[in-house]
Amino acid sequence: MNDHIKNLSKTLIFIDTETTGNESEDKLIQVAYRTTDNADDVNELYKPDLPIKIGAMAVHHTTEKMIADKPAFAGSPVYKDLEERFKKEHIFIAHNAKFDVGMLEKEGLTVGPVIDTLKIARFLDPQGKIESYAMQYLRYLLGIEIEATAHDAWGDILVLELLFWRLLKKIMETENVSEDTAVDAMIDISGRPVMIAYFQFGKYKNMSVEEVASKDKGYLQWLLKQKLESDQPDMEEDWIFTLKHYLGK
């Protein structure tokens, strides 16, 4: 058992979903999670009421044939287990958590406290030195050694769990606090926008947002419009927050 688990007062849920696509209408087809209360691990496929998009299949390799005889997620034993856990405020941990939270809430679940490991990684890198905050990038950057298939819900859980403990340890060291206090801090950080320091894409890649703001506010205006008009603007809250800050909005 991870020594940190013994010192935590709340149960953690490391969770990931795979879906029919990444647009607003899409639904989940796979749910995997592991908890810190010694419950059995979960990794299940489900059949939603719309087809899997080819682009999504190309990422997670789950096909219509593989879910043809699977049940719907709503009303399943896993659904009921998660429903009870969220009522008890077990802490939901995911990478880019808004996506997974959104998928579960479409099914009628109300998710409790959330820790987003992407936001925590971004928060711990205020100078923007890390090229990408994608989970698989962080996996190899931090030397996380584990056999796990990327873009499969279960494989992603295995990486997520180890990434979380690394980030928890860093918060504890940075703030000089206990496990429980560090977890509370991670929940707080995950619940608000995080300022982005550097562009990791486009014509201003590797330049600071502050520097670009001083020379090309038109680009920031254009980018803000793109983010606000995206299919899921809530997924872009860190960028929207950062751009509005530098544009004085």
N, C-alpha and C positions, 0 to 999 in steps of 0.2 A: 504493500500500500504506500502511495505517495505520502510522505510525512506531513505535507500541507493539509491533506484531507482530514487527518486526525485533529487538526487545530481549527477547522472550520465549523461554525455553528449551523450553517445552512447547506442544503443539498444543491449541488450543481447539476445541470443537464447540458452535456455537450451534444449539440444537435445539428443535423444538416438535412436538407431536402434536395431532391432532383425533381425536375418539372417538365411540363410539355413545351416550355419555352420561357422567355424572360419578359414577355409583354404583360400588360395589365390584365388581360383575359385568361392567362395561363393558369394551370392547376398543377398540384404536386402529383408525382407518380411514385416517389420513394421517400421514406422517412427512416432515418437512422439516428439513434442516440444512445449515449452511455451516461449513467448517473453515478454520483459518489455515495449512494446509500446501499450499495451491494445488490441492487436489482439486476435482473438479467439484461444483457445488451439487447437492443432492438434494431432490426434491419429488415424492413418490409416494403414490398411493392404494392401499388394500388392502381385501380383503373378509374380514371376520371371520366367526365362526360364530354370530353373533346379529345381529338387525336394529338399524338406527339408530333411536333414539328420536326422536319428533317434536320434542320440546323441543330436542334436540341439533341437528336439522336447522335449526330456527329460528335457531340461533346461527351455525353454520358453513356452512349452505346446501349441504351435501353430501347427496345423496339415494341411495336404494338403486339407482336406475337408473345413477347415475354410477359405482358400484363393482361393478355386476353381473358384469362380465367381468374384474375385477381379481384378481390372485393373493392367496394368504394371505401374511401378513408373514413368518411363521416359514419359514426356509429360503430366503428371497429374497436377491438380491445385496445389497440394503441391509442386511438382517439380518446377513449375513456380514461386511459392511464394518464395521458398528457393533461386532460381536463382537470383531473384530480391534483396533479402536480402543480399546475398553474394556480389553482385555488389555494394551495399551501404556500405559494410564492417561492417555489423552487426556482433557482436562478437559471435563466435561459442563456446559453453561451453559443454564439455562432460567429462566423466570419462574414462580414457584410450582412449583419443580422437583420436589417430592415427587410431584406428580400425574403428570408425564411419566415420571419414574423408575419409578413404580409401574406405569404402562402397559407400559413396556418390560420390566420384570422379570416381569410376567405372561406374557410371551412367551418367557421363559427366559434373557434377557440379564442379565448382572451388570454394573451400571454402576460405573464408576470414580469418581475425585474429582468432586465436584459443586460448582458455584457457583449459588446461587439469587439472582437479581437482586432479587426481592421482599424477601428477608431483608436483603440489603445496603442497599437503599433504606430499609428500616425502621431498620436499625442506624445509618445516617447521619442519622437524624431523631429523636434521643433525646427531644426535647421534643414530638414528635407534632404538628408544625405542618402536615404534609401531610395533606390531607383523605382521600386514597385512595392506596394503593400498587398499584392495578391498572395493568397495563402501558400501556394506552391513556391513562389519566389522566396517568401520568408522561410519556408521549410529548408531550402537549400542554403540560403544566406546564413541561417543560424545553425546549420549543421545538424538538423533534426534527423536522426537515423531511425527509420522505421520502414517496413515493407507495407506500402499502401498505394492503391491505385487512385490517381487523381481523377476528379470529376465523377467519382462514384460516391454516393452518400456515406457508405461505411468507410471507404478509404479516407475520405475527407475528415471524418470524425477522429480517426486515429492520429492524423496530423494536428487537427484542431486541439485535441486534448493536450498534447505535448507543447504546442505553441502557447496555450493558455498558461501552463505552469511556468514557462519562461517569462512571460509578460508579468505574471503575478509576482514572481521573485524580483523582477526589475522594479515594479512599483513599490514593493516592500523596502528594497534597498534605497530607492530614490527618496521616498517619504519617511523612511525609518519607522514603519508601522507594522502591526500584526497582520496575519492573514485576513481576518474578518474586516479590519479597517481598510486593507488594500482592496478587498472585494467590493466594499461599499464605494470606494473611490472609483473603481472601474465601472460600476453601475452609473455613477454620476457622470463620468466622462462620456460614457456611451449614450447618455440621454441628451447630450447637447452637441451643437456643431463644433468641429475642430478646425482651427485655422490651417490652411494649406500654405506651405512656405515656397515650394518650387513647382514649376511645370514639369510634368513627366511625359509630355506628349506635344505634338504640334511644332509650329515654327519657332516657338520660344522654349523648347525643351531644355531643361537644366538651368534655365534662368529663374530668378526669384520672381514671385508675383509682384512684390514691391517694386522691383526694377522695371518690369513690364508696365506697371501702373504709371510710372513716371515718364514713359516714352510712348505708350500706345494704349491710351484708355479706350480707344475705339475697339480694339481687340477684346478688351475685357467686357465692354458693352455687348459685343456680338456673342461672346461665349456665355455671358449671363442669360441672354435671350434663348440660346440653344438649351441651356440647362433647365430654364423655367418652362420651356415648351416641350421637353422630353416626355416620353410616355409615362415615366414614373419620376417626377421631380423630387419626391421625398427621398429617393435614392441618391440624389445629388446635393443633399443639404450642406455638406462641408464646402463644396465648391460654391454654391449659392451664397452661403454665409461669407466666405472669403472674398468673392467678387463684389458683393454689396459693401463690405467693409472698405475695400480699396476704391470703390466708386462713390463712397460717401452716402450710400442709400440706407 
